[in-house]
């Protein structure tokens, strides 16, 4: 199932780049949480309980990225299905 990871990997790389550019620690935490959410979607993991202890905006970034990542995987699976389906 390697076909579904490209867009998530690109977004993870984007988060890593953004972390390097920020000045405020809270903003860095947000990018870290977003990166973790995307990684967890890719690895079929869920660390929501760990992020609940963080600031609400950091938790929201994690959950949103986790949901986005899962949606990207579903979309890629559907695209792969239709791309490989026999045509009449």
FENTA-V65792 format. One record per residue. N is the residue number from 1. RES is the residue in one small letter. SS is DSSP state (2 for helix, 1 for strand, 0 for the rest). Layout:
N_RES_SS + N_RES_SS
This chain:
1_x_0 + 2_x_2 + 3_x_2 + 4_x_2 + 5_x_0 + 6_x_2 + 7_x_2 + 8_x_2 + 9_x_2 + 10_x_2 + 11_x_2 + 12_x_2 + 13_x_2 + 14_x_2 + 15_x_2 + 16_x_2 + 17_x_2 + 18_x_2 + 19_x_2 + 20_x_2 + 21_x_2 + 22_x_0 + 23_x_0 + 24_x_0 + 25_x_2 + 26_x_2 + 27_x_2 + 28_x_2 + 29_x_2 + 30_x_2 + 31_x_2 + 32_x_2 + 33_x_2 + 34_x_2 + 35_x_2 + 36_x_2 + 37_x_2 + 38_x_2 + 39_x_2 + 40_x_2 + 41_x_2 + 42_x_2 + 43_x_2 + 44_x_0 + 45_x_0 + 46_x_0 + 47_x_0 + 48_x_2 + 49_x_2 + 50_x_2 + 51_x_2 + 52_x_0 + 53_x_0 + 54_x_0 + 55_x_0 + 56_x_2 + 57_x_2 + 58_x_2 + 59_x_2 + 60_x_2 + 61_x_2 + 62_x_2 + 63_x_2 + 64_x_2 + 65_x_2 + 66_x_2 + 67_x_2 + 68_x_2 + 69_x_2 + 70_x_2 + 71_x_2 + 72_x_2 + 73_x_2 + 74_x_2 + 75_x_2 + 76_x_2 + 77_x_2 + 78_x_2 + 79_x_2 + 80_x_2 + 81_x_2 + 82_x_2 + 83_x_2 + 84_x_2 + 85_x_0 + 86_x_0 + 87_x_0 + 88_x_0
